Amino acid sequence: AYRTQRYVARRRAILSVAALGLIFAAGIGINYVIKEARRWRASNYLREAAGARNTLDVLLREYSEEHPDVIRQRDLALSKNDLALALDLDYADTYYERGVIHALMFEKEEARRNYSLAIQKGPVVKAHLERAILDSNDILIHNWRRHPQDPGRIESLR
C-alpha cells in the first residue's frame, strides 16, 4: 500500500492528464453516437417522406395541384421532411427531398432554392441534375415564347 501511494504521488500529474484524456475521448465517442442516432432517425423520416412523395407523384398524374388529396399528400411529405430537418439541419438529402416535392408541385423557385441548399450541405449529385433540369425547362419555355411553334408540346413541359 505504501509503495502504491508513493508511486501515485510521484506520477499524479501524469495520471491526471491520462484520466482527462480518457474522459475527453469518451465525450467525443458519446457525441458521435448521439449524432449518428439522430442521423438514423432523420433518414427514417426521409424514407417516409419519400414514400409520401411517390404517392404525391401518382396523384398528380390524375389530379391538379389544387385537389384536396394532392394537397394533403404534399403536406404529409413536407411534414415528414420537417421532422428530419429538425433532427439534423445539415442533412443534405433532406433539402433534396424538399426540392423534389416542390418541383412536383411546380413551385420552381422553392425547388431550386432547396436543391441549392442540398448542394451546399453535401455532395448530392442528383440535386445538381434536378436543378439543371429545372433550368433547362426554363430555357426551353423562354425560347418557345420568342418563337412559338407547337403550343401542345411546351405545355406538357409545365
C-alpha positions in Angstrom: 0.0 0.0 0.0 2.9 2.4 0.9 4.6 1.8 -2.5 1.3 2.4 -4.4 0.8 5.7 -2.5 4.4 6.8 -3.3 4.1 5.7 -6.9 0.8 7.6 -7.3 2.2 10.7 -5.5 5.1 10.9 -7.9 3.0 10.4 -11.0 -0.1 12.3 -10.1 0.2 14.8 -12.9 0.7 12.1 -15.5 -2.3 10.1 -14.2 -4.4 13.3 -14.1 -3.7 14.1 -17.7 -4.3 10.4 -18.7 -7.7 10.5 -16.9 -8.7 13.8 -18.5 -7.7 12.4 -21.9 -9.8 9.3 -21.3 -12.8 11.4 -20.3 -12.3 13.6 -23.3 -12.2 10.6 -25.7 -15.3 9.2 -24.1 -17.1 12.5 -24.6 -16.2 12.5 -28.3 -17.4 8.9 -28.6 -20.7 9.7 -26.9 -21.2 12.8 -29.1 -20.6 10.7 -32.2 -23.1 8.1 -31.1 -25.7 10.7 -30.4 -25.2 12.4 -33.8 -25.4 9.1 -35.7 -28.6 8.2 -33.8 -30.1 11.5 -34.9 -29.0 10.9 -38.5 -30.5 7.4 -38.4 -33.9 8.8 -37.1 -33.7 11.6 -39.7 -33.1 9.0 -42.5 -36.2 7.1 -41.3 -38.3 10.2 -41.6 -36.8 10.8 -45.0 -37.9 7.4 -46.2 -41.4 8.1 -45.0 -41.3 11.5 -46.8 -40.1 9.7 -50.0 -43.0 7.3 -49.8 -45.4 10.2 -49.4 -43.6 12.0 -52.3 -44.1 8.9 -54.5 -47.8 8.8 -53.7 -47.9 12.6 -54.5 -46.4 11.9 -57.9 -49.0 9.2 -58.6 -51.8 11.6 -57.5 -50.5 14.4 -59.7 -50.9 12.1 -62.8 -54.7 12.1 -62.2 -55.5 15.4 -60.3 -54.4 19.0 -60.4 -52.2 20.7 -57.8 -55.3 22.1 -56.1 -57.0 18.8 -55.5 -57.5 18.1 -51.7 -55.8 14.7 -51.9 -52.8 16.2 -53.6 -52.5 19.0 -51.0 -52.9 16.5 -48.1 -50.2 14.3 -49.6 -47.9 17.3 -50.1 -48.4 18.4 -46.6 -47.7 14.9 -45.3 -44.4 14.7 -47.3 -43.3 18.1 -46.1 -44.2 17.4 -42.5 -42.1 14.2 -42.5 -39.3 16.2 -44.2 -39.6 18.9 -41.5 -39.2 16.2 -38.8 -36.0 15.0 -40.4 -34.8 18.6 -40.8 -35.5 19.3 -37.1 -33.2 16.4 -36.2 -30.3 17.3 -38.5 -30.1 20.7 -40.2 -27.0 19.7 -42.2 -28.5 16.5 -43.8 -28.3 17.3 -47.5 -30.7 14.6 -48.6 -33.5 16.4 -46.6 -33.1 19.5 -48.8 -33.0 17.4 -51.9 -36.3 15.7 -51.0 -37.9 19.1 -50.3 -36.7 20.2 -53.7 -38.3 17.2 -55.4 -41.6 17.8 -53.6 -41.7 21.5 -54.6 -40.7 20.6 -58.2 -43.7 18.1 -58.4 -46.0 20.9 -57.3 -44.5 23.3 -60.0 -43.0 25.5 -57.3 -39.8 26.1 -59.2 -38.2 28.8 -57.2 -38.6 26.9 -53.9 -37.4 23.7 -55.6 -34.3 25.5 -57.0 -33.6 27.0 -53.5 -33.8 23.6 -51.8 -31.6 22.0 -54.5 -29.0 24.7 -53.9 -29.1 24.1 -50.2 -28.6 20.4 -50.8 -25.6 21.1 -52.9 -24.2 23.4 -50.3 -24.7 20.9 -47.4 -23.2 17.9 -49.0 -22.3 16.0 -52.2 -25.8 15.3 -53.6 -25.2 14.8 -57.3 -28.9 14.2 -58.0 -29.6 17.8 -56.7 -27.3 19.1 -59.4 -29.2 17.1 -62.0 -32.6 18.2 -60.9 -31.6 21.8 -60.7 -30.2 21.6 -64.2 -33.4 20.0 -65.4 -35.4 22.9 -63.9 -33.1 25.4 -65.6 -33.3 23.7 -69.0 -37.1 23.7 -68.8 -37.0 27.4 -68.1 -34.7 28.0 -71.1 -37.0 25.9 -73.4 -40.0 27.9 -72.3 -38.2 31.2 -72.7 -37.1 30.2 -76.2 -40.6 29.0 -77.1 -42.1 32.3 -76.0 -39.9 34.1 -78.5 -40.6 31.6 -81.3 -43.9 29.7 -80.6 -44.3 26.7 -83.0 -46.2 23.9 -81.2 -48.1 25.0 -78.1 -49.1 21.5 -77.2 -45.6 20.2 -76.6 -44.4 23.2 -74.5 -47.5 22.9 -72.2 -46.5 19.3 -71.5 -43.2 20.6 -70.0 -45.0 22.7 -67.5 
